[in-house]
Each structure stands twice: as C-alpha cells, then as structure tokens.
Amino acid sequence: MARITLKADQELDAATLAQVTAIEAAGGDSSLARGLAHCPDFFADYFKFYGPAREGRTVDAALIELVRLKIARANNCFT
C-alpha cells in the first residue's frame, strides 16, 4: 500500500495551515489535510465538496456515514 508523507506546518501554504490549525483546534485529526496538501488544487476542490457534504447540506449525513462504514469494512479497517 502506498504511503503519503504528511506535510509539517512549515511546509504548508497559509491557507492550508489555517485549515489544519482549525481542524486541530476543534480536536480533529489533520492527517487528511496534511496529506492532501501535496496537491493544492485537489486540496481546495476536495474541501469545497467535503465540508458541505459532511454537514449534510449536499448529501444526507446518515448516508455519508453508511458509505464511510461500508468502505472501511471493504478495506478491513476497524478503527
């Protein structure tokens, strides 16, 4: 399985660092954001979709959770 190194604070641009800081301040895990920071265009597009989707504004929150669980099970991920 491929591994992506997670960018440190000093490697992040200002916008990405702000996003990472907000995630961590809220008690979240910034690993996804730090990994996606390798491709800034994808990072920006991903979070334009992910934020509203995760808040249930574009896709029902219950459906998102069911899909997340299905993907985790298919990949033998039980965290």
mmJSON file of the N, C-alpha and C atoms, coordinates in Angstrom:
{"data_MODEL":{"atom_site":{
"group_PDB":["ATOM","ATOM","ATOM","ATOM","ATOM","ATOM","ATOM","ATOM","ATOM","ATOM","ATOM","ATOM","ATOM","ATOM","ATOM","ATOM","ATOM","ATOM","ATOM","ATOM","ATOM","ATOM","ATOM","ATOM","ATOM","ATOM","ATOM","ATOM","ATOM","ATOM","ATOM","ATOM","ATOM","ATOM","ATOM","ATOM","ATOM","ATOM","ATOM","ATOM","ATOM","ATOM","ATOM","ATOM","ATOM","ATOM","ATOM","ATOM","ATOM","ATOM","ATOM","ATOM","ATOM","ATOM","ATOM","ATOM","ATOM","ATOM","ATOM","ATOM","ATOM","ATOM","ATOM","ATOM","ATOM","ATOM","ATOM","ATOM","ATOM","ATOM","ATOM","ATOM","ATOM","ATOM","ATOM","ATOM","ATOM","ATOM","ATOM","ATOM","ATOM","ATOM","ATOM","ATOM","ATOM","ATOM","ATOM","ATOM","ATOM","ATOM","ATOM","ATOM","ATOM","ATOM","ATOM","ATOM","ATOM","ATOM","ATOM","ATOM","ATOM","ATOM","ATOM","ATOM","ATOM","ATOM","ATOM","ATOM","ATOM","ATOM","ATOM","ATOM","ATOM","ATOM","ATOM","ATOM","ATOM","ATOM","ATOM","ATOM","ATOM","ATOM","ATOM","ATOM","ATOM","ATOM","ATOM","ATOM","ATOM","ATOM","ATOM","ATOM","ATOM","ATOM","ATOM","ATOM","ATOM","ATOM","ATOM","ATOM","ATOM","ATOM","ATOM","ATOM","ATOM","ATOM","ATOM","ATOM","ATOM","ATOM","ATOM","ATOM","ATOM","ATOM","ATOM","ATOM","ATOM","ATOM","ATOM","ATOM","ATOM","ATOM","ATOM","ATOM","ATOM","ATOM","ATOM","ATOM","ATOM","ATOM","ATOM","ATOM","ATOM","ATOM","ATOM","ATOM","ATOM","ATOM","ATOM","ATOM","ATOM","ATOM","ATOM","ATOM","ATOM","ATOM","ATOM","ATOM","ATOM","ATOM","ATOM","ATOM","ATOM","ATOM","ATOM","ATOM","ATOM","ATOM","ATOM","ATOM","ATOM","ATOM","ATOM","ATOM","ATOM","ATOM","ATOM","ATOM","ATOM","ATOM","ATOM","ATOM","ATOM","ATOM","ATOM","ATOM","ATOM","ATOM","ATOM","ATOM","ATOM","ATOM","ATOM","ATOM","ATOM","ATOM","ATOM","ATOM","ATOM","ATOM","ATOM","ATOM","ATOM","ATOM","ATOM","ATOM","ATOM"],
"id":[1,2,3,4,5,6,7,8,9,10,11,12,13,14,15,16,17,18,19,20,21,22,23,24,25,26,27,28,29,30,31,32,33,34,35,36,37,38,39,40,41,42,43,44,45,46,47,48,49,50,51,52,53,54,55,56,57,58,59,60,61,62,63,64,65,66,67,68,69,70,71,72,73,74,75,76,77,78,79,80,81,82,83,84,85,86,87,88,89,90,91,92,93,94,95,96,97,98,99,100,101,102,103,104,105,106,107,108,109,110,111,112,113,114,115,116,117,118,119,120,121,122,123,124,125,126,127,128,129,130,131,132,133,134,135,136,137,138,139,140,141,142,143,144,145,146,147,148,149,150,151,152,153,154,155,156,157,158,159,160,161,162,163,164,165,166,167,168,169,170,171,172,173,174,175,176,177,178,179,180,181,182,183,184,185,186,187,188,189,190,191,192,193,194,195,196,197,198,199,200,201,202,203,204,205,206,207,208,209,210,211,212,213,214,215,216,217,218,219,220,221,222,223,224,225,226,227,228,229,230,231,232,233,234,235,236,237],
"type_symbol":["N","C","C","N","C","C","N","C","C","N","C","C","N","C","C","N","C","C","N","C","C","N","C","C","N","C","C","N","C","C","N","C","C","N","C","C","N","C","C","N","C","C","N","C","C","N","C","C","N","C","C","N","C","C","N","C","C","N","C","C","N","C","C","N","C","C","N","C","C","N","C","C","N","C","C","N","C","C","N","C","C","N","C","C","N","C","C","N","C","C","N","C","C","N","C","C","N","C","C","N","C","C","N","C","C","N","C","C","N","C","C","N","C","C","N","C","C","N","C","C","N","C","C","N","C","C","N","C","C","N","C","C","N","C","C","N","C","C","N","C","C","N","C","C","N","C","C","N","C","C","N","C","C","N","C","C","N","C","C","N","C","C","N","C","C","N","C","C","N","C","C","N","C","C","N","C","C","N","C","C","N","C","C","N","C","C","N","C","C","N","C","C","N","C","C","N","C","C","N","C","C","N","C","C","N","C","C","N","C","C","N","C","C","N","C","C","N","C","C","N","C","C","N","C","C","N","C","C","N","C","C","N","C","C","N","C","C"],
"label_atom_id":["N","CA","C","N","CA","C","N","CA","C","N","CA","C","N","CA","C","N","CA","C","N","CA","C","N","CA","C","N","CA","C","N","CA","C","N","CA","C","N","CA","C","N","CA","C","N","CA","C","N","CA","C","N","CA","C","N","CA","C","N","CA","C","N","CA","C","N","CA","C","N","CA","C","N","CA","C","N","CA","C","N","CA","C","N","CA","C","N","CA","C","N","CA","C","N","CA","C","N","CA","C","N","CA","C","N","CA","C","N","CA","C","N","CA","C","N","CA","C","N","CA","C","N","CA","C","N","CA","C","N","CA","C","N","CA","C","N","CA","C","N","CA","C","N","CA","C","N","CA","C","N","CA","C","N","CA","C","N","CA","C","N","CA","C","N","CA","C","N","CA","C","N","CA","C","N","CA","C","N","CA","C","N","CA","C","N","CA","C","N","CA","C","N","CA","C","N","CA","C","N","CA","C","N","CA","C","N","CA","C","N","CA","C","N","CA","C","N","CA","C","N","CA","C","N","CA","C","N","CA","C","N","CA","C","N","CA","C","N","CA","C","N","CA","C","N","CA","C","N","CA","C","N","CA","C","N","CA","C","N","CA","C","N","CA","C","N","CA","C","N","CA","C","N","CA","C"],
"label_alt_id":[null,null,null,null,null,null,null,null,null,null,null,null,null,null,null,null,null,null,null,null,null,null,null,null,null,null,null,null,null,null,null,null,null,null,null,null,null,null,null,null,null,null,null,null,null,null,null,null,null,null,null,null,null,null,null,null,null,null,null,null,null,null,null,null,null,null,null,null,null,null,null,null,null,null,null,null,null,null,null,null,null,null,null,null,null,null,null,null,null,null,null,null,null,null,null,null,null,null,null,null,null,null,null,null,null,null,null,null,null,null,null,null,null,null,null,null,null,null,null,null,null,null,null,null,null,null,null,null,null,null,null,null,null,null,null,null,null,null,null,null,null,null,null,null,null,null,null,null,null,null,null,null,null,null,null,null,null,null,null,null,null,null,null,null,null,null,null,null,null,null,null,null,null,null,null,null,null,null,null,null,null,null,null,null,null,null,null,null,null,null,null,null,null,null,null,null,null,null,null,null,null,null,null,null,null,null,null,null,null,null,null,null,null,null,null,null,null,null,null,null,null,null,null,null,null,null,null,null,null,null,null,null,null,null,null,null,null],
"label_comp_id":["MET","MET","MET","ALA","ALA","ALA","ARG","ARG","ARG","ILE","ILE","ILE","THR","THR","THR","LEU","LEU","LEU","LYS","LYS","LYS","ALA","ALA","ALA","ASP","ASP","ASP","GLN","GLN","GLN","GLU","GLU","GLU","LEU","LEU","LEU","ASP","ASP","ASP","ALA","ALA","ALA","ALA","ALA","ALA","THR","THR","THR","LEU","LEU","LEU","ALA","ALA","ALA","GLN","GLN","GLN","VAL","VAL","VAL","THR","THR","THR","ALA","ALA","ALA","ILE","ILE","ILE","GLU","GLU","GLU","ALA","ALA","ALA","ALA","ALA","ALA","GLY","GLY","GLY","GLY","GLY","GLY","ASP","ASP","ASP","SER","SER","SER","SER","SER","SER","LEU","LEU","LEU","ALA","ALA","ALA","ARG","ARG","ARG","GLY","GLY","GLY","LEU","LEU","LEU","ALA","ALA","ALA","HIS","HIS","HIS","CYS","CYS","CYS","PRO","PRO","PRO","ASP","ASP","ASP","PHE","PHE","PHE","PHE","PHE","PHE","ALA","ALA","ALA","ASP","ASP","ASP","TYR","TYR","TYR","PHE","PHE","PHE","LYS","LYS","LYS","PHE","PHE","PHE","TYR","TYR","TYR","GLY","GLY","GLY","PRO","PRO","PRO","ALA","ALA","ALA","ARG","ARG","ARG","GLU","GLU","GLU","GLY","GLY","GLY","ARG","ARG","ARG","THR","THR","THR","VAL","VAL","VAL","ASP","ASP","ASP","ALA","ALA","ALA","ALA","ALA","ALA","LEU","LEU","LEU","ILE","ILE","ILE","GLU","GLU","GLU","LEU","LEU","LEU","VAL","VAL","VAL","ARG","ARG","ARG","LEU","LEU","LEU","LYS","LYS","LYS","ILE","ILE","ILE","ALA","ALA","ALA","ARG","ARG","ARG","ALA","ALA","ALA","ASN","ASN","ASN","ASN","ASN","ASN","CYS","CYS","CYS","PHE","PHE","PHE","THR","THR","THR"],
"label_asym_id":["A","A","A","A","A","A","A","A","A","A","A","A","A","A","A","A","A","A","A","A","A","A","A","A","A","A","A","A","A","A","A","A","A","A","A","A","A","A","A","A","A","A","A","A","A","A","A","A","A","A","A","A","A","A","A","A","A","A","A","A","A","A","A","A","A","A","A","A","A","A","A","A","A","A","A","A","A","A","A","A","A","A","A","A","A","A","A","A","A","A","A","A","A","A","A","A","A","A","A","A","A","A","A","A","A","A","A","A","A","A","A","A","A","A","A","A","A","A","A","A","A","A","A","A","A","A","A","A","A","A","A","A","A","A","A","A","A","A","A","A","A","A","A","A","A","A","A","A","A","A","A","A","A","A","A","A","A","A","A","A","A","A","A","A","A","A","A","A","A","A","A","A","A","A","A","A","A","A","A","A","A","A","A","A","A","A","A","A","A","A","A","A","A","A","A","A","A","A","A","A","A","A","A","A","A","A","A","A","A","A","A","A","A","A","A","A","A","A","A","A","A","A","A","A","A","A","A","A","A","A","A","A","A","A","A","A","A"],
"label_entity_id":["1","1","1","1","1","1","1","1","1","1","1","1","1","1","1","1","1","1","1","1","1","1","1","1","1","1","1","1","1","1","1","1","1","1","1","1","1","1","1","1","1","1","1","1","1","1","1","1","1","1","1","1","1","1","1","1","1","1","1","1","1","1","1","1","1","1","1","1","1","1","1","1","1","1","1","1","1","1","1","1","1","1","1","1","1","1","1","1","1","1","1","1","1","1","1","1","1","1","1","1","1","1","1","1","1","1","1","1","1","1","1","1","1","1","1","1","1","1","1","1","1","1","1","1","1","1","1","1","1","1","1","1","1","1","1","1","1","1","1","1","1","1","1","1","1","1","1","1","1","1","1","1","1","1","1","1","1","1","1","1","1","1","1","1","1","1","1","1","1","1","1","1","1","1","1","1","1","1","1","1","1","1","1","1","1","1","1","1","1","1","1","1","1","1","1","1","1","1","1","1","1","1","1","1","1","1","1","1","1","1","1","1","1","1","1","1","1","1","1","1","1","1","1","1","1","1","1","1","1","1","1","1","1","1","1","1","1"],
"label_seq_id":[1,1,1,2,2,2,3,3,3,4,4,4,5,5,5,6,6,6,7,7,7,8,8,8,9,9,9,10,10,10,11,11,11,12,12,12,13,13,13,14,14,14,15,15,15,16,16,16,17,17,17,18,18,18,19,19,19,20,20,20,21,21,21,22,22,22,23,23,23,24,24,24,25,25,25,26,26,26,27,27,27,28,28,28,29,29,29,30,30,30,31,31,31,32,32,32,33,33,33,34,34,34,35,35,35,36,36,36,37,37,37,38,38,38,39,39,39,40,40,40,41,41,41,42,42,42,43,43,43,44,44,44,45,45,45,46,46,46,47,47,47,48,48,48,49,49,49,50,50,50,51,51,51,52,52,52,53,53,53,54,54,54,55,55,55,56,56,56,57,57,57,58,58,58,59,59,59,60,60,60,61,61,61,62,62,62,63,63,63,64,64,64,65,65,65,66,66,66,67,67,67,68,68,68,69,69,69,70,70,70,71,71,71,72,72,72,73,73,73,74,74,74,75,75,75,76,76,76,77,77,77,78,78,78,79,79,79],
"pdbx_PDB_ins_code":[null,null,null,null,null,null,null,null,null,null,null,null,null,null,null,null,null,null,null,null,null,null,null,null,null,null,null,null,null,null,null,null,null,null,null,null,null,null,null,null,null,null,null,null,null,null,null,null,null,null,null,null,null,null,null,null,null,null,null,null,null,null,null,null,null,null,null,null,null,null,null,null,null,null,null,null,null,null,null,null,null,null,null,null,null,null,null,null,null,null,null,null,null,null,null,null,null,null,null,null,null,null,null,null,null,null,null,null,null,null,null,null,null,null,null,null,null,null,null,null,null,null,null,null,null,null,null,null,null,null,null,null,null,null,null,null,null,null,null,null,null,null,null,null,null,null,null,null,null,null,null,null,null,null,null,null,null,null,null,null,null,null,null,null,null,null,null,null,null,null,null,null,null,null,null,null,null,null,null,null,null,null,null,null,null,null,null,null,null,null,null,null,null,null,null,null,null,null,null,null,null,null,null,null,null,null,null,null,null,null,null,null,null,null,null,null,null,null,null,null,null,null,null,null,null,null,null,null,null,null,null,null,null,null,null,null,null],
"Cartn_x":[0.844,0.0,0.89,0.578,1.349,1.136,2.159,2.081,2.446,1.719,1.975,2.492,3.6,4.109,3.202,3.038,2.198,3.073,2.644,3.43,3.4,4.56,4.681,4.178,3.928,3.403,4.225,5.535,6.387,6.349,5.822,5.714,4.376,3.438,2.092,1.986,1.173,0.905,-0.052,-0.234,-1.015,-2.452,-3.099,-4.497,-4.615,-3.705,-3.733,-3.404,-2.439,-2.087,-3.274,-4.029,-5.219,-6.245,-6.434,-7.375,-6.915,-5.633,-5.074,-5.204,-4.902,-4.998,-6.435,-7.389,-8.808,-9.235,-8.798,-9.136,-8.592,-7.322,-6.692,-7.285,-7.645,-8.252,-9.603,-10.294,-11.59,-11.436,-10.185,-9.941,-9.906,-9.856,-9.856,-8.465,-8.429,-7.195,-6.897,-5.762,-5.42,-4.647,-4.554,-3.767,-4.249,-5.539,-6.074,-5.653,-5.827,-5.463,-3.966,-3.161,-1.71,-1.28,-1.966,-1.664,-2.107,-3.296,-3.815,-3.038,-2.287,-1.536,-0.454,-0.146,0.822,0.285,-1.027,-1.656,-2.652,-2.19,-3.033,-4.348,-4.351,-5.601,-6.628,-6.195,-7.1,-7.569,-6.655,-6.978,-8.139,-8.038,-9.078,-10.4,-10.368,-11.593,-12.226,-11.403,-11.904,-12.681,-12.103,-12.765,-13.966,-14.043,-15.265,-16.433,-16.159,-17.201,-17.378,-16.277,-16.332,-17.052,-16.739,-17.365,-18.887,-19.453,-20.911,-21.499,-20.801,-21.316,-21.341,-20.281,-20.18,-21.172,-21.561,-22.541,-23.972,-24.138,-25.455,-26.172,-25.432,-26.072,-26.164,-25.263,-25.322,-25.658,-25.254,-25.551,-25.986,-27.019,-27.52,-26.407,-26.256,-25.183,-25.248,-26.451,-26.581,-26.051,-26.311,-25.809,-24.285,-23.716,-22.257,-21.655,-22.236,-21.717,-21.846,-22.947,-23.104,-22.072,-21.826,-20.82,-19.437,-19.14,-17.847,-17.634,-18.663,-18.567,-18.404,-19.112,-19.003,-17.589,-17.038,-15.678,-14.677,-14.844,-13.941,-13.993,-15.192,-15.324,-14.701,-14.909,-14.349,-12.818,-12.241,-10.786,-10.236,-11.075,-10.662,-10.125,-10.763,-10.377,-11.425,-11.017,-11.971,-11.662,-11.243,-10.942,-12.166],
"Cartn_y":[-1.176,0.0,1.24,2.199,3.435,4.28,4.974,5.874,7.282,8.243,9.653,10.296,10.99,11.699,12.896,13.179,14.296,15.533,16.612,17.847,18.473,18.965,19.679,21.109,21.781,23.153,24.067,23.999,24.906,24.612,23.469,23.12,23.528,23.968,24.291,25.751,26.003,27.4,27.983,29.287,29.977,29.464,29.238,28.785,27.377,26.511,25.132,25.095,25.902,25.961,26.443,27.399,27.878,26.756,25.977,24.848,23.805,23.464,22.476,22.962,24.221,24.792,24.735,25.04,24.989,23.567,22.613,21.196,20.765,21.082,20.671,21.407,22.678,23.446,22.866,22.267,21.647,20.229,19.795,18.457,17.375,17.786,16.824,16.376,15.403,14.849,15.52,16.168,16.909,16.073,14.769,13.911,13.997,13.97,14.041,15.351,16.449,17.752,17.834,17.309,17.342,16.461,15.364,14.508,15.13,15.72,16.353,17.615,18.158,19.388,19.205,17.976,17.733,18.206,18.317,18.752,19.866,21.114,22.23,22.393,22.155,22.292,21.258,20.039,18.986,19.285,19.763,20.11,21.101,22.166,23.195,22.635,21.889,21.317,20.298,19.495,18.467,19.108,20.138,20.73,21.595,22.048,22.733,21.759,20.5,19.473,18.87,18.526,17.752,18.474,19.748,20.493,20.477,20.977,20.956,19.542,18.602,17.225,16.649,16.842,16.278,16.928,18.149,18.84,18.516,17.631,17.2,18.167,19.108,20.082,19.611,18.74,18.246,16.767,16.034,14.61,14.385,13.589,13.322,12.766,13.324,12.924,11.437,10.885,9.458,8.599,9.012,8.278,8.33,9.485,9.609,8.641,8.559,7.667,6.211,5.834,4.461,4.12,5.036,4.812,4.703,5.579,5.533,4.178,3.679,2.379,1.242,1.295,0.276,0.244,1.416,1.496,0.952,1.314,0.826,-0.695,-1.251,-2.707,-3.378,-2.817,-3.395,-3.378,-2.442,-2.329,-2.905,-3.676,-4.281,-3.255,-2.103,-1.033,-0.973,-1.267,-1.331,-0.316,0.878,1.905,2.724],
"Cartn_z":[0.0,0.0,0.0,-0.833,-0.921,0.332,0.711,1.864,1.424,1.909,1.607,2.884,2.782,3.95,4.244,5.508,5.929,6.072,5.465,5.497,6.886,7.292,8.569,8.404,9.516,9.478,8.571,8.666,7.894,6.398,5.991,4.571,3.956,4.773,4.309,3.892,2.849,2.495,3.541,3.506,4.537,4.637,3.493,3.507,4.085,3.695,4.195,5.677,6.092,7.508,8.334,7.825,8.53,8.68,7.621,7.655,8.677,8.647,9.572,11.019,11.238,12.578,13.095,12.228,12.626,12.955,12.159,12.409,13.761,14.004,15.257,16.455,16.289,17.386,17.788,16.812,17.088,17.627,17.799,18.332,17.269,16.001,14.909,14.51,13.628,13.092,11.754,11.635,10.426,9.411,9.607,8.711,7.27,7.047,5.684,5.026,5.717,5.162,4.887,5.783,5.598,4.426,4.206,3.06,1.752,1.743,0.53,0.166,1.104,0.849,-0.218,-0.578,-1.657,-3.006,-3.117,-4.37,-4.034,-3.996,-3.543,-4.305,-5.611,-6.374,-5.919,-5.739,-5.276,-3.861,-3.019,-1.638,-1.596,-2.37,-2.385,-2.892,-3.982,-4.539,-3.603,-2.959,-2.048,-0.894,-0.29,0.863,0.484,-0.744,-1.203,-1.216,-1.55,-1.551,-0.158,0.487,1.725,2.857,3.056,4.152,4.069,2.972,2.845,2.857,2.252,2.226,3.631,4.373,5.719,6.677,6.385,7.221,6.809,5.827,5.4,4.483,3.884,3.009,1.558,1.124,-0.264,-0.33,0.678,0.785,2.231,2.42,3.761,4.653,5.853,6.77,7.109,7.256,7.558,6.409,5.182,4.019,3.965,4.256,4.273,5.278,6.454,7.485,7.059,6.443,5.964,4.895,3.991,2.944,3.572,4.534,5.211,5.886,6.558,7.217,6.212,5.101,4.06,3.47,3.205,2.672,3.685,4.944,5.983,6.068,6.035,6.109,4.895,3.713,2.492,2.512,3.28,3.366,4.663,5.386,6.651,7.639,7.678,8.586,9.689,10.897,12.002,13.091,12.674,13.67,13.976],
"occupancy":[1.0,1.0,1.0,1.0,1.0,1.0,1.0,1.0,1.0,1.0,1.0,1.0,1.0,1.0,1.0,1.0,1.0,1.0,1.0,1.0,1.0,1.0,1.0,1.0,1.0,1.0,1.0,1.0,1.0,1.0,1.0,1.0,1.0,1.0,1.0,1.0,1.0,1.0,1.0,1.0,1.0,1.0,1.0,1.0,1.0,1.0,1.0,1.0,1.0,1.0,1.0,1.0,1.0,1.0,1.0,1.0,1.0,1.0,1.0,1.0,1.0,1.0,1.0,1.0,1.0,1.0,1.0,1.0,1.0,1.0,1.0,1.0,1.0,1.0,1.0,1.0,1.0,1.0,1.0,1.0,1.0,1.0,1.0,1.0,1.0,1.0,1.0,1.0,1.0,1.0,1.0,1.0,1.0,1.0,1.0,1.0,1.0,1.0,1.0,1.0,1.0,1.0,1.0,1.0,1.0,1.0,1.0,1.0,1.0,1.0,1.0,1.0,1.0,1.0,1.0,1.0,1.0,1.0,1.0,1.0,1.0,1.0,1.0,1.0,1.0,1.0,1.0,1.0,1.0,1.0,1.0,1.0,1.0,1.0,1.0,1.0,1.0,1.0,1.0,1.0,1.0,1.0,1.0,1.0,1.0,1.0,1.0,1.0,1.0,1.0,1.0,1.0,1.0,1.0,1.0,1.0,1.0,1.0,1.0,1.0,1.0,1.0,1.0,1.0,1.0,1.0,1.0,1.0,1.0,1.0,1.0,1.0,1.0,1.0,1.0,1.0,1.0,1.0,1.0,1.0,1.0,1.0,1.0,1.0,1.0,1.0,1.0,1.0,1.0,1.0,1.0,1.0,1.0,1.0,1.0,1.0,1.0,1.0,1.0,1.0,1.0,1.0,1.0,1.0,1.0,1.0,1.0,1.0,1.0,1.0,1.0,1.0,1.0,1.0,1.0,1.0,1.0,1.0,1.0,1.0,1.0,1.0,1.0,1.0,1.0,1.0,1.0,1.0,1.0,1.0,1.0,1.0,1.0,1.0,1.0,1.0,1.0],
"B_iso_or_equiv":[0.0,0.0,0.0,0.0,0.0,0.0,0.0,0.0,0.0,0.0,0.0,0.0,0.0,0.0,0.0,0.0,0.0,0.0,0.0,0.0,0.0,0.0,0.0,0.0,0.0,0.0,0.0,0.0,0.0,0.0,0.0,0.0,0.0,0.0,0.0,0.0,0.0,0.0,0.0,0.0,0.0,0.0,0.0,0.0,0.0,0.0,0.0,0.0,0.0,0.0,0.0,0.0,0.0,0.0,0.0,0.0,0.0,0.0,0.0,0.0,0.0,0.0,0.0,0.0,0.0,0.0,0.0,0.0,0.0,0.0,0.0,0.0,0.0,0.0,0.0,0.0,0.0,0.0,0.0,0.0,0.0,0.0,0.0,0.0,0.0,0.0,0.0,0.0,0.0,0.0,0.0,0.0,0.0,0.0,0.0,0.0,0.0,0.0,0.0,0.0,0.0,0.0,0.0,0.0,0.0,0.0,0.0,0.0,0.0,0.0,0.0,0.0,0.0,0.0,0.0,0.0,0.0,0.0,0.0,0.0,0.0,0.0,0.0,0.0,0.0,0.0,0.0,0.0,0.0,0.0,0.0,0.0,0.0,0.0,0.0,0.0,0.0,0.0,0.0,0.0,0.0,0.0,0.0,0.0,0.0,0.0,0.0,0.0,0.0,0.0,0.0,0.0,0.0,0.0,0.0,0.0,0.0,0.0,0.0,0.0,0.0,0.0,0.0,0.0,0.0,0.0,0.0,0.0,0.0,0.0,0.0,0.0,0.0,0.0,0.0,0.0,0.0,0.0,0.0,0.0,0.0,0.0,0.0,0.0,0.0,0.0,0.0,0.0,0.0,0.0,0.0,0.0,0.0,0.0,0.0,0.0,0.0,0.0,0.0,0.0,0.0,0.0,0.0,0.0,0.0,0.0,0.0,0.0,0.0,0.0,0.0,0.0,0.0,0.0,0.0,0.0,0.0,0.0,0.0,0.0,0.0,0.0,0.0,0.0,0.0,0.0,0.0,0.0,0.0,0.0,0.0,0.0,0.0,0.0,0.0,0.0,0.0],
"pdbx_formal_charge":[null,null,null,null,null,null,null,null,null,null,null,null,null,null,null,null,null,null,null,null,null,null,null,null,null,null,null,null,null,null,null,null,null,null,null,null,null,null,null,null,null,null,null,null,null,null,null,null,null,null,null,null,null,null,null,null,null,null,null,null,null,null,null,null,null,null,null,null,null,null,null,null,null,null,null,null,null,null,null,null,null,null,null,null,null,null,null,null,null,null,null,null,null,null,null,null,null,null,null,null,null,null,null,null,null,null,null,null,null,null,null,null,null,null,null,null,null,null,null,null,null,null,null,null,null,null,null,null,null,null,null,null,null,null,null,null,null,null,null,null,null,null,null,null,null,null,null,null,null,null,null,null,null,null,null,null,null,null,null,null,null,null,null,null,null,null,null,null,null,null,null,null,null,null,null,null,null,null,null,null,null,null,null,null,null,null,null,null,null,null,null,null,null,null,null,null,null,null,null,null,null,null,null,null,null,null,null,null,null,null,null,null,null,null,null,null,null,null,null,null,null,null,null,null,null,null,null,null,null,null,null,null,null,null,null,null,null],
"auth_seq_id":[1,1,1,2,2,2,3,3,3,4,4,4,5,5,5,6,6,6,7,7,7,8,8,8,9,9,9,10,10,10,11,11,11,12,12,12,13,13,13,14,14,14,15,15,15,16,16,16,17,17,17,18,18,18,19,19,19,20,20,20,21,21,21,22,22,22,23,23,23,24,24,24,25,25,25,26,26,26,27,27,27,28,28,28,29,29,29,30,30,30,31,31,31,32,32,32,33,33,33,34,34,34,35,35,35,36,36,36,37,37,37,38,38,38,39,39,39,40,40,40,41,41,41,42,42,42,43,43,43,44,44,44,45,45,45,46,46,46,47,47,47,48,48,48,49,49,49,50,50,50,51,51,51,52,52,52,53,53,53,54,54,54,55,55,55,56,56,56,57,57,57,58,58,58,59,59,59,60,60,60,61,61,61,62,62,62,63,63,63,64,64,64,65,65,65,66,66,66,67,67,67,68,68,68,69,69,69,70,70,70,71,71,71,72,72,72,73,73,73,74,74,74,75,75,75,76,76,76,77,77,77,78,78,78,79,79,79],
"auth_comp_id":["MET","MET","MET","ALA","ALA","ALA","ARG","ARG","ARG","ILE","ILE","ILE","THR","THR","THR","LEU","LEU","LEU","LYS","LYS","LYS","ALA","ALA","ALA","ASP","ASP","ASP","GLN","GLN","GLN","GLU","GLU","GLU","LEU","LEU","LEU","ASP","ASP","ASP","ALA","ALA","ALA","ALA","ALA","ALA","THR","THR","THR","LEU","LEU","LEU","ALA","ALA","ALA","GLN","GLN","GLN","VAL","VAL","VAL","THR","THR","THR","ALA","ALA","ALA","ILE","ILE","ILE","GLU","GLU","GLU","ALA","ALA","ALA","ALA","ALA","ALA","GLY","GLY","GLY","GLY","GLY","GLY","ASP","ASP","ASP","SER","SER","SER","SER","SER","SER","LEU","LEU","LEU","ALA","ALA","ALA","ARG","ARG","ARG","GLY","GLY","GLY","LEU","LEU","LEU","ALA","ALA","ALA","HIS","HIS","HIS","CYS","CYS","CYS","PRO","PRO","PRO","ASP","ASP","ASP","PHE","PHE","PHE","PHE","PHE","PHE","ALA","ALA","ALA","ASP","ASP","ASP","TYR","TYR","TYR","PHE","PHE","PHE","LYS","LYS","LYS","PHE","PHE","PHE","TYR","TYR","TYR","GLY","GLY","GLY","PRO","PRO","PRO","ALA","ALA","ALA","ARG","ARG","ARG","GLU","GLU","GLU","GLY","GLY","GLY","ARG","ARG","ARG","THR","THR","THR","VAL","VAL","VAL","ASP","ASP","ASP","ALA","ALA","ALA","ALA","ALA","ALA","LEU","LEU","LEU","ILE","ILE","ILE","GLU","GLU","GLU","LEU","LEU","LEU","VAL","VAL","VAL","ARG","ARG","ARG","LEU","LEU","LEU","LYS","LYS","LYS","ILE","ILE","ILE","ALA","ALA","ALA","ARG","ARG","ARG","ALA","ALA","ALA","ASN","ASN","ASN","ASN","ASN","ASN","CYS","CYS","CYS","PHE","PHE","PHE","THR","THR","THR"],
"auth_asym_id":["A","A","A","A","A","A","A","A","A","A","A","A","A","A","A","A","A","A","A","A","A","A","A","A","A","A","A","A","A","A","A","A","A","A","A","A","A","A","A","A","A","A","A","A","A","A","A","A","A","A","A","A","A","A","A","A","A","A","A","A","A","A","A","A","A","A","A","A","A","A","A","A","A","A","A","A","A","A","A","A","A","A","A","A","A","A","A","A","A","A","A","A","A","A","A","A","A","A","A","A","A","A","A","A","A","A","A","A","A","A","A","A","A","A","A","A","A","A","A","A","A","A","A","A","A","A","A","A","A","A","A","A","A","A","A","A","A","A","A","A","A","A","A","A","A","A","A","A","A","A","A","A","A","A","A","A","A","A","A","A","A","A","A","A","A","A","A","A","A","A","A","A","A","A","A","A","A","A","A","A","A","A","A","A","A","A","A","A","A","A","A","A","A","A","A","A","A","A","A","A","A","A","A","A","A","A","A","A","A","A","A","A","A","A","A","A","A","A","A","A","A","A","A","A","A","A","A","A","A","A","A","A","A","A","A","A","A"],
"auth_atom_id":["N","CA","C","N","CA","C","N","CA","C","N","CA","C","N","CA","C","N","CA","C","N","CA","C","N","CA","C","N","CA","C","N","CA","C","N","CA","C","N","CA","C","N","CA","C","N","CA","C","N","CA","C","N","CA","C","N","CA","C","N","CA","C","N","CA","C","N","CA","C","N","CA","C","N","CA","C","N","CA","C","N","CA","C","N","CA","C","N","CA","C","N","CA","C","N","CA","C","N","CA","C","N","CA","C","N","CA","C","N","CA","C","N","CA","C","N","CA","C","N","CA","C","N","CA","C","N","CA","C","N","CA","C","N","CA","C","N","CA","C","N","CA","C","N","CA","C","N","CA","C","N","CA","C","N","CA","C","N","CA","C","N","CA","C","N","CA","C","N","CA","C","N","CA","C","N","CA","C","N","CA","C","N","CA","C","N","CA","C","N","CA","C","N","CA","C","N","CA","C","N","CA","C","N","CA","C","N","CA","C","N","CA","C","N","CA","C","N","CA","C","N","CA","C","N","CA","C","N","CA","C","N","CA","C","N","CA","C","N","CA","C","N","CA","C","N","CA","C","N","CA","C","N","CA","C","N","CA","C","N","CA","C","N","CA","C","N","CA","C","N","CA","C","N","CA","C"],
"pdbx_PDB_model_num":[1,1,1,1,1,1,1,1,1,1,1,1,1,1,1,1,1,1,1,1,1,1,1,1,1,1,1,1,1,1,1,1,1,1,1,1,1,1,1,1,1,1,1,1,1,1,1,1,1,1,1,1,1,1,1,1,1,1,1,1,1,1,1,1,1,1,1,1,1,1,1,1,1,1,1,1,1,1,1,1,1,1,1,1,1,1,1,1,1,1,1,1,1,1,1,1,1,1,1,1,1,1,1,1,1,1,1,1,1,1,1,1,1,1,1,1,1,1,1,1,1,1,1,1,1,1,1,1,1,1,1,1,1,1,1,1,1,1,1,1,1,1,1,1,1,1,1,1,1,1,1,1,1,1,1,1,1,1,1,1,1,1,1,1,1,1,1,1,1,1,1,1,1,1,1,1,1,1,1,1,1,1,1,1,1,1,1,1,1,1,1,1,1,1,1,1,1,1,1,1,1,1,1,1,1,1,1,1,1,1,1,1,1,1,1,1,1,1,1,1,1,1,1,1,1,1,1,1,1,1,1,1,1,1,1,1,1]
}}}
